[in-house]
Amino acid sequence: MNLIENSDQARRLARAILSDVALYNQEKVLEGIKSDTIFEILAAELEEGKQHFISRVSPELASSNIYELAVVDVLIKRAGKIESTIW
């Protein structure tokens, strides 16, 4: 399989990976936002997603912050409707 070298495609991949993480871990996302521990609660899932992302993109894109930005966009911003003291 060829590595993704286009940054737009890499962003789409990162967002898709994180959408899956959010979908399959809805309870953990809810608990993590409410208790301000989302990164600790989802540490294993986020690391697994990052490793998958790295395996699919070029080294240049793997070393960028595309995955981390997608974490904020997909997990954090979408969870803004959850009651929490962090807002």
Phi, psi and omega in degrees: 000134178285146177282146176286129179242356181264127184295326178295318178294322178295320177297317179297319178298313181300316180295322178294316178301314183287332173297320177295316178303314181295318182296315184276355181227041184301319180296318180294321178298313179301310180297317182295320178291314181300322184258005181057041178228028186301322182288327176287315183294322182259019185305311182295317181293319179294321178292319177299317177297318180296318179296322176296315178302311181300323181289343185254349184243163178296157179304324179297316179286328178296328181272000178277183180259021182302314182296316181296321177296323178293327176302313180295312183296315187273313184274312189279306182298319180292338180271007183300340180277351180280131177299127181198153176283349182282348179272000000 
